[in-house]
Amino acid sequence: MCAACLTPVYPVERMVVNKLTLHHNCFCCKHCQKKLSTHNYSSLYGEFYCISHYQQLFKRKGNYDEGFGHTQHKDHKQPGTNTLKPKGDFR
């Protein structure tokens, strides 16, 4: 059974992505409907997106771009401004 269209999937048209069985034609971006491949997609909560729409839709809400070769957001504190002191012996 295809996870996207809920119809039977024959072996010749079957693919498994993130443990979900799909038709090749049902594996597309939720936002733009562009057909995806296993090399050019990202997923969130069981929904599939092309890389550009995944970044566009979710980058502002958090740092979901790390998997695409980007680094984490930098901490913009100035050196020496941390007011927390460690407790105990950390040798």
C-alpha positions in Angstrom: 0.0 0.0 0.0 1.4 3.4 -1.0 1.8 5.7 2.0 1.0 8.8 -0.2 -2.0 7.7 -2.3 -3.2 4.7 -0.3 -3.5 2.4 -3.3 -1.7 -0.9 -4.0 1.9 -0.8 -5.1 3.1 -3.4 -7.6 6.8 -4.5 -7.3 7.9 -2.8 -10.6 6.7 0.6 -9.3 7.6 0.2 -5.6 10.2 2.2 -3.7 10.9 2.4 0.0 11.9 5.8 1.5 12.3 6.3 5.2 10.6 2.9 5.8 7.6 4.0 3.8 6.4 2.2 0.6 5.6 4.5 -2.3 5.0 4.6 -6.0 7.8 6.2 -7.9 5.4 8.9 -9.1 4.1 9.6 -5.5 7.6 10.4 -4.2 7.4 14.2 -4.8 7.8 17.5 -2.9 4.8 18.3 -0.7 5.2 22.0 -1.5 5.8 22.1 -5.3 5.0 18.5 -6.4 8.4 18.1 -8.0 9.4 14.5 -8.5 12.1 13.5 -6.1 14.8 10.9 -6.0 16.6 9.3 -3.1 19.5 11.7 -3.7 17.7 15.0 -3.7 15.1 15.1 -0.9 14.6 15.8 2.7 11.9 14.9 5.1 10.2 16.1 8.2 7.5 14.4 10.2 6.9 11.9 7.3 6.5 14.5 4.6 8.9 14.8 1.7 10.3 18.0 0.3 12.8 19.1 -2.4 16.0 20.5 -0.8 15.3 24.1 -1.8 11.7 24.1 -0.4 12.8 22.3 2.8 15.4 25.0 3.4 12.9 27.8 2.5 10.1 26.5 4.7 12.0 25.3 7.8 15.3 27.2 8.0 13.8 30.2 9.6 12.2 28.1 12.3 15.4 26.5 13.4 18.7 25.1 12.2 17.4 22.3 9.9 20.1 23.0 7.3 23.0 21.1 9.0 22.5 18.0 6.9 23.2 20.0 3.7 26.9 20.8 4.5 26.2 24.0 6.4 27.5 24.6 9.9 25.4 25.4 13.0 24.4 29.0 13.8 27.3 30.7 15.6 26.9 31.9 19.2 27.4 35.7 19.0 28.5 36.2 22.6 31.7 38.1 23.1 34.6 36.1 24.6 34.7 36.4 28.4 31.0 37.4 28.8 29.9 34.1 30.2 28.8 34.7 33.8 28.3 31.1 34.7 31.1 29.4 36.6 31.6 25.6 36.7 31.2 24.0 40.1 33.3 21.2 41.3 36.7 19.8 40.4 37.0 19.2 36.6 40.6 18.1 36.3 
